[in-house]
Amino acid sequence: MQDGCRTTEESTTRTTPIRSEQPRSASGQATPTAPATSTASTAPATPAAPAAQGAPAVPPAVVAARRAGLLVTLILGGLTALPPLSMDMYLPALPAVTRSLGSTAATAQLTLTACLAGMALGQIVVGPMGDKWGRRKPLLVGMAVYVVATAICAFAPTVELLIGFRLLQGLAGAAGIVIARAVVRDLYDGMEMARFFSTLMLISGVAPIIAPVIGGQVLRLTDWRGIFVVLTGVGVVLTFVVWKWLHETLPEEQRHSGGVGHALRTMRGLLADRIFTGYLLAGGLAFAALFAYVAASPFVVQEIYGASPQTFSLLFGVNSIGLIAVGQINGKVLVGRVSLDRVLAFGLLVIVGAALALLLMTSGVFGEVGLIPVAAGLFVLMSAMGLAMPNTNASALMRTPHAAGSASALIGTASFLIGAVASPLVGIAGEETAVPMAVVQLVCAVGALAAFVGLVRPWQHQPPMETGAGAGGRGGAGPASS
């Protein structure tokens, strides 16, 4: 198995929050360039070397995106917030859907699983499309289909039809997730990329806080179908914003012209990189532990512990605040001072410890416990995700500058597919016990730690953050045999 590309030391000077690319000469050596500035008195310099040196110029759309940093950040944050909006706003309504459509709790949870599976499969398709046709076209098509599928969900007469269109909703919504990560890889590298992922977590993390609250309030005014009406409106607004203000970030000369075969070969090469695969599995299994909480918590909190939909929404929001706060500590304080691998290892250990504590509490080892101790364990588990999720994404993408779309697709597909498998398992013992949730979380957390230790083997390689760069920037090398 290949160990993937080796990171090369690059010294970059940044005066904007966007990475400066290091063009390479024909010999493969980095060509020094002037840093970009954004002062009123100095014309902005591009990171491209002079044409005589054979280096490609930075596309004007990329330069424009760098200048409009806040706007682009908000747009990408909105795209990454769409999945938690689609799932978390719907969570308080799960018991109501069960009663309204005459289904069981396990069948109602399949509406979550279908959306999650759709997002997993959609990313594996849209990612290579983004590398071939650019970022805008696949994103706009996906957003349009998302709006239509969500509107149909609002009028689904049976749980089977709802499951089907939730699947389509997930397939289309996947475009926002995978394209947003690819755009980040187009614009950023090294420490700046890790910081930007933490910033995205701040924006997209607001969605899990407000989504259940909005869902709970919508349920005061109407039934669960009104939630999908609200989501349809969100999709329409986000589609317009993308069409109007998000410009193309992948120039034509850097796109892949191959078809399905080329995409499959690219993904096979990425998976042959042991370290990339280790980060991918660690992030995917950690996400599955998080989604086990997302799928089970409405029944655990409301049915087992007797809380109201509004109380559930409040607890869910508190847990999301913990995730955001720790994510910001990661991006603002730890990145650049502590290696990503050290932070990631600590985060995974905390997740394992929290999952073990939850299993002991829910299985009766400490006697009968109330909602507060269980909620505290879930808060610790969710908060530690702020160390695990952005760092696995950044570490994996740093190794794949040559195929950001395909790499982003694999990362997203692994996360959502593993989460889709874990989701139904949390309800396997019915609505009377929270033990299955805790078991699934512990198994996933231990698996994430095992993938990190067994495949990444951080003691054997110098992580990209310590070299100050990723895998060589846009012109970096692809995977190579070790």
N, C-alpha and C positions, 0 to 999 in steps of 0.2 A: 504494500500500500504506500501511496505517496504521502509525504508530509506537507505538500502544498508549497506555495511560494515562500521564500525566505524574505523577510523584511530587510530593506536597505536603509541605512542611516541617511536621512535627509535633513538638512538644516533649513528651516523656513522662517521667514520673518513676516508676521501678520500684523496689520494695522486695522483690519476689518475682521468680523467674526467668521469670514468665509476663508476656506483653505486656499493658499497660494499653490498653484500647480508648478511642478518643476519639469519643464520640457526637457527632453532628452535628445542628445545628438545622435548621429548614426552609430557612434561607438557605444551608445547606451549610457553615457555619463550624464549626470544631471547638469543642466545649463543654468547658471545663476540668472535670476531675473529680478527686476525691481519690484518691491512690494507695492500692492495696490493701496491707494489712499483715497479718502473720500472728503478731503478738506475743500473748502470753497476756493482756495487760492491755487490749488494744484490740480492739474488735469489728471483724472484717474488713469493709472497705469494698468495695463492688462498683463496677466502672467505669461503671455506668449512671448517667445523669443523672436527676434527679427526673422523675416521670411527667408533671408539668405541662409540662415542656419537650418532651414528645413523643418522648423517646429510649427505645428498648426496653431492658428490664432484662436483665442478663446471666443466662442460664439457670442454675438451681441446679447442674445437672450439670457445667457448665463451671467454676463456682466450686469444686465438689468436686474436679474434675480438677486445678485449679491447686493446691489444698491438698495433694493426694496426688501431688505432682510426681514423686517418685522411683518410685512404683508405676507411674504412667502411662508414665514414661520406659522402665521395664523391659518393660512390655507392648508398647509401640510398637517397642522394640528387638527384642523377640522376633519380632514380625510382619515386620520388615524383615530379620531374620536367616533367615527361612524359605527364601527363594530360594537364598542361598549354601549353606544346609544341604542343600537338595534336590539341588543340583548338585555341590557340592564333596565331600560325603561319598561320593558315587558315583564320583568321578574315579579313585581308585586301582583301582577295579574295572573300568574300561573295557577294558583288555586281557583280563581274565577273561571279561567279557561277550562279547567278540568270539569267544573260543575256545568258551565254553559254548553259545552259540546258533549257532555255525557261520557267523558273518557276517564281513564285511570291516571294517577300521578305519573307513572312511568311513561305512558303515552304522551301526556302533556309535555314532559321533559324532552321528548323526541322533537318537539318544535324548536327547542334550543339546539339539540344535536344536529338537526338538519341545517340550520343556519350556520353552525360552526363547521360542519362538513363541507357546505357550499363554499365558505370562505377559504377552506383548505384547498379544495380542488380548483377553485377559481384562480388562486394565486399561481399555481403551477402552470396554468394556461396563460394568464395575463403577463406574468414576469417575462418570459421569452418574447411575447408580443411587444412589450415595452422596449426590449433590446433591438428588435427588428424594425419597428415602425415609429419609434419615438415614444415619449411619455404621454403626450396629450390625447392622441386619438383613442388608444385603448381605455384611457381614464374616462373620457367623455361618454363613450359608448357604454361602459360599465355603469356609470352613474345614471344614465337614462334608463337602462334596464332595471336598475335598483328602484327607481321611482315607480315604475309600472308594477313591479312585483310587490312592492310594499303596499300600494293602493289596493291591489287584489286581495292581499292578506286581510285588509280591513273588512272585506265582505265574505270571507270564507265561511260556508255553511257547515262544514264538517272538519273534524280534526285532521283527517287524511289530506284534504285539500290545503289546509293551513300548513301542514308539514311540507307538502310539495312546493308551495310558493315561498315558504321560508328557506327552502333549499335554493330556489332561484334567487331569492333576495341575497343570500350569502354568496352565491356564485358571482353576482354582479357587484356586490359591495366589496369583494376581494380586490377589485381594481384600485380602490382608494388606498388600501393598506400597502400593497406591493409597489405601486407607483410612487407613493410618498417616500418609502424607504429608498427606492432607486434614485429619486431626485436628491435626497440627502447625500447619497454616495456620489452623485454627479457634482455636487457643490462643495463637499467637505471631505476632510481626511484627518487622520491622526486624532489628536486630543480634541480638536474642534468638532469632529464628528461625534465623539463620545459625549461632549458637552451638549451638542445639539439634540442628541437623542434624549438626554435628560430634560432639556427644555421642552421637547415634544411631549414628554411624559407629564410635564406640568400642565400643558394645554389639554392634551387628550385625557389626562387624569381627572380633569374637572367633570368630564362626561359621566363616569361612574358615580360621582357625588350627586350631580343634579338629576341624572336620568331616573333613578328609582323615586326620587322626590317628585319629579314631574309626573312619573307614572302613577304614583300614589294619589296625587292631586287630580289627575285626569280621571282616575277611578271614582273620585268624589262627584264628578260632573257627569260622567257617562260610563259605559262599560269598557271592556278591554279593547273593543274595536277602535275606540277613539285614540288609543295609543298609536295604532298604525296610521291613522289620519295625520297625527302630529309628525310621525316619522316621514311620511310622504312629503309634508311641507318642508322639513329639514333637508330632505334629499333634493328637492327642487331648488332651494336657495343655494345649497352647496354646489350643485351642478352649474348654476349661473355664475357663481363666483369663480369656479375653475375655468369656465369658458372665457370669462372676461379678463382675468388677471393672472392666471398661472401660465407662463410661457414655456415653450419647449426648452429643455435643458440638455438634451442629447442630440448633438449635431449629426447630420446625415453621414459624414465620413467616419463616424465612430459606431455606426449601427451595424448589426450583423445581418448579412444578406441570406443566410442559410434558412432552411425550413425546419420542420419538426425534427429531422435527423440531426441537424446541427445543434438544436436546443437540447436534445437528449444526450448528445455527446458532451456538451458543455456541462450539463448537470452531473453526468457520470464522472467527469473530471473533477468537479467540485467535491462530490462525495468521496472521491479517492483521496482527497486531502484529509488525513486523519485528524489534524487539529481543527480544521473547519467543521468536520462532522462532529467532533467532540463539543464544540461550542453550540452547534445546531441542536444536538440532542439534549444538552444541559438546559438550553433555553426552552426547548419544546416541552420537556418533562416538568420544568418549573412552571411553565404556563398551564400545563394540565393540572397541577396542584391548585393553582389559582382558580381555574375554571371548575374544578370539583366543588370549590366553595361557592362559585357563582351559581351553579346548577342546583346545589343542595340547600343553600341558605334560605330561600323562601319557605321551604317546608320545615327546615330545622328551626328557624326562628319563629315562624308563625304557627305551624301546626304542632310541633313538639313543645315549644316553650310558651306558646299562647300569645305572642306579641301581635300587635296590629300592623297592617300594611305601612302605616306612617312610622311606627317604631322601627320596623324592619328597614325602611328607607333611611332613617336617621343613622342606624348602626352601620348600614352599608356605606353611607357617606363618610362616617368617621373613619372606617377602614380605608377608604379611598384617599382621605386626607393623609393618613399615615404613609401610604404608598407614595403619594406626591412629595411629601416632606422629605422622606428618605431619598427619593430620586433626586431632589434638588441638592441635598447634602452631597450626594454622589457627584453630581455635575459641577457644583460650585466650589466644593471644598476638597473632595478626594481626588478627582481626576487631575493628573499632573503632579500630584504629591505622593500618591500610593499607586502601585501598579494595578491594572485592571484585574489581573488574575488573583491578587491578594484580596481585593474587595469582593470579587465574585465568590471566592472560596468562603469568605466570612458570611456572605449573604446566604449561600446554600446551606451552610451549617446551621444558621439561625432558622431557616425554613424547616430543616429536618427536626430540630429541637421543638419548634412550635407544633409541627404535625404529630410528633410523639406525645407531647403533652395533651393535645386534643384527643388522641386515641385513648390515653389513660383516663381522661375525664369522662368521655362519652361511654366508655365500656364499664364504668362503675368502680374502677380501682380506688378512687377517692370517695366512694359513696355517691349519693345523689347530689349532683351539682346543679346550680341554677344557670340562668342565661349569662350573668355577668362574667364568671370565669371562662365560659366557652367563648364569649365575645372577646375577651382579652386575648385568648389564644389565637383567635382568628385575626385580631388586629396585629399581633406580632408577625404572623405568617404573611399577611398582606403587605405590611410595611417592608419586610425584608425583600419583597419582590422589587422594590425600588433600587436595590443593589444588584439583583440578578438579571433582570430583563434588559435594561439598557446596555449593560456591559457585555452580555452574550451577543447581542445584536452588533454592537460596535466592533468587538473583537473578530467576529466572523466576517463582517463586511470589509474590514481592513485588509483581509487576505485576498479579496476578489475584485480588484478594480477593473479587471478585464471583462467581467460579466455581472455587473451589479444587479440587473433585472432578474437574471436566473438565480443568483445567490439569494436575493430578497425573496423570490418565490419559494425557494427551498426552505428558508428560515420560517416564513409564514405558514407554509404547508405543513411542515413538521409540527409547529406549535398547535395549529388548529386541528390537524388530524389526530394527534395524540389527545388533545382536549376533547374531541368528538368521541373518541373511544372511551375516555374516562367518564364522560358526562352521564351515560345511562347507568353506570355501575354504582353511582351514589344513591340511587333509588331502588337498588336490587332487593333490599329487605323491607320495602314499604315505607310508610310515613311515620313510623313509631320510634325509629332509632336513628341516631346520627353516626353510629359506628362505621357504616360503609363510607361515608364522606371522609372520616378521619383515616381509615385504612387506605383509601385511594390517594389521599394527600401524602401520607407517609411513604407509600410505595413510589410515587412519582418523585418525591423529594430525594429519597435515597438513590433512585435511578439517575436523577440529575447530577448528584454529587459523584456517583460512580462514573458517569460519562465524562465529567470534567477531569477527575483524577486519572481514569484509565486511558482516555484518548488524548486529551489536551496535554497531560503530563507537564504542568507548568514549570516544574523544576528542571526540565530538559531543554527549554527554549527561552529566549529573551522575548517577552511580549512586545507587540508593536508600540505600546505606549511608552516604553522605556527608550525606544530609539527616536521618539518624536515624530514618527510618521507611520503611515500604514504600509500597504504592500507596494509601495513605489509610486503612488499617485496614479493619475490617468495613464501614464505611460509605463507603469510598473510591470514586472514580469508576471506571467501566469504561473500555475502550479508547476513545480519541478520535482524531479525525483530526488530523494534524499540519499 
